[in-house]
């Protein structure tokens, strides 16, 4: 296992029984020391300075406390045990010590003091600086021609400058998370205190924060894509030059950038869900019950439940009964039937040419003096089988149109033919091409 193995790290922390227990006076004491060191450019503090600072903090935080000097001695020892203060002199108990804030204490104080709220200006400045730094690293990677040049011009800036800029963006992300939590707490407080009159204030909080988050998320996603493109180009150059160390460093920076983009997408989604939830609550609860009459009745009913029971009745449809026994699936054979020979021997029959016979009969009827289509059809149709009457009538009309001159009228009368048909009658005027 390596030193960064999570199981090993957790086991070592549990073995050493590491804990942090800071009271308000301790945090104020550390903050006072931090601010004094920044203002006076101090690298360490004498013990008398620590005691004097603690007495000032006690006057503000716990006025009237007894034995402030003794409490200061206990506070210094308590903070040393928790690795907040470190003694930097080697005098031991011979004389008063000299102390400095540890990295843990500085980080805790900076978290509470620094204004890490994510704004468009600060983020734009960071992303612009990071983009320029990556472009400079890419130019150096194109010119690097040895392991020393790669380590000095590429790996060094990536590990120090670029990593610091990425860490700054992540700190501002944590600041925005804290800001979101504060906005949610403020909305909950407003709704609890003012109810209906707090609707406008809640709406303003939601709109302002949502607009800011949307703008910042656009910057994050757009710049993150550009960062990854530059880093991948640098990684390609490192691969071509067989610089394994540079590849690993670039991959770690890419993972940091990917985490930044994932944070932006996740926060936009989470804030959108919260935005919709609060709007739904304002619309469906607050605006519909501005006087809290419904919510008050509900609270009264819940409070009076032991003495005055109430019930909720619902209509439940019964489940469908299965009137057959549940069976396991049985594989049924495929449907099949016996194959038989369906071919039959041809039978010789007399030839039939009904169309030629109808046309011959029509020509003979016209020659004999038939002057209307109805008369001609009535004379020929009895010679045709009954099932063929309708088809034969159409063939007779076609033959008359070809063999005789038809006189068309504006209104053509309908005349019965035999007992089952009725046709639109034509008048012919002699033969027009009969054989």
Long-range contacts (C-beta under 8 A, 24 or more apart in sequence): 19-82, 20-82, 21-82, 22-82, 22-84, 22-108, 24-61, 25-57, 25-58, 25-61, 25-62, 25-75, 26-75, 26-78, 26-79, 26-84, 27-108, 27-109, 27-112, 28-57, 28-60, 28-61, 29-53, 29-54, 29-57, 29-75, 29-79, 30-79, 30-84, 30-101, 30-105, 30-108, 30-109, 31-109, 31-112, 31-113, 32-56, 32-57, 33-101, 34-101, 34-105, 34-106, 34-109, 34-110, 34-113, 35-113, 37-101, 43-100, 44-88, 44-98, 44-99, 44-100, 45-98, 45-99, 45-100, 46-96, 46-97, 46-98, 47-76, 47-96, 47-97, 47-98, 47-99, 48-96, 50-76, 50-85, 50-99, 51-76, 79-105, 84-108, 114-171, 115-175, 116-171, 116-172, 116-174, 116-175, 116-178, 117-172, 117-175, 117-176, 117-178, 117-179, 118-172, 118-173, 118-175, 118-176, 118-179, 118-216, 119-172, 119-212, 120-212, 120-215, 120-216, 120-219, 122-172, 123-169, 123-172, 123-216, 123-219, 123-220, 124-219, 126-165, 126-168, 126-169, 126-172, 127-169, 127-219, 127-220, 127-223, 129-165, 130-162, 130-165, 130-166, 130-169, 130-223, 130-227, 131-223, 131-226, 131-227, 131-230, 133-157, 133-161, 133-162, 133-165, 134-162, 134-227, 134-230, 134-231, 134-234, 135-230, 137-162, 137-230, 137-234, 138-230, 138-233, 138-234, 138-237, 141-234, 141-237, 141-238, 141-246, 142-237, 144-237, 144-241, 147-243, 150-238, 150-241, 150-243, 150-245, 150-246, 151-245, 151-246, 154-234, 154-238, 154-243, 154-246, 154-249, 155-245, 155-246, 155-249, 158-246, 158-249, 158-250, 158-253, 159-249, 162-253, 163-253, 163-256, 166-253, 166-256, 166-257, 166-260, 169-260, 170-256, 170-259, 170-260, 170-263, 173-260, 173-263, 173-267, 176-213, 176-216, 176-267, 177-267, 179-209, 180-209, 180-267, 180-271, 183-209, 184-274, 187-278, 191-281, 191-286, 195-286, 195-290, 195-292, 196-286, 196-287, 196-290, 196-291, 199-282, 199-286, 199-287, 202-278, 202-282, 203-282, 206-275, 206-278, 206-279, 209-271, 210-271, 210-272, 210-275, 213-267, 213-268, 213-271, 214-268, 216-264, 217-264, 217-265, 217-267, 217-268, 220-260, 220-261, 220-263, 220-264, 221-261, 221-264, 221-265, 224-257, 224-258, 224-260, 224-261, 224-264, 225-261, 227-257, 228-254, 228-257, 228-258, 231-257, 354-384, 354-388, 354-392, 355-395, 358-384, 358-392, 358-395, 358-396, 358-399, 359-395, 359-399, 359-403, 362-396, 362-399, 362-400, 362-403, 363-399, 363-403, 363-434, 363-435, 366-400, 366-403, 366-404, 366-428, 366-430, 366-431, 366-434, 367-431, 367-434, 370-428, 371-427, 371-428, 371-429, 372-415, 372-425, 372-426, 372-427, 372-428, 373-397, 373-400, 373-423, 373-424, 373-425, 373-426, 373-427, 373-428, 374-415, 374-416, 374-417, 374-423, 374-425, 376-400, 376-428, 377-417, 377-421, 377-423, 378-417, 378-418, 381-417, 381-418, 381-421, 382-418, 389-418, 389-420, 389-421, 390-421, 393-417, 393-421, 393-423, 397-423, 397-426, 400-426, 400-428, 402-433, 403-431, 403-432, 403-433, 403-434, 404-428, 404-429, 404-430, 404-431, 404-432, 404-434, 405-429, 405-430, 405-431, 405-432
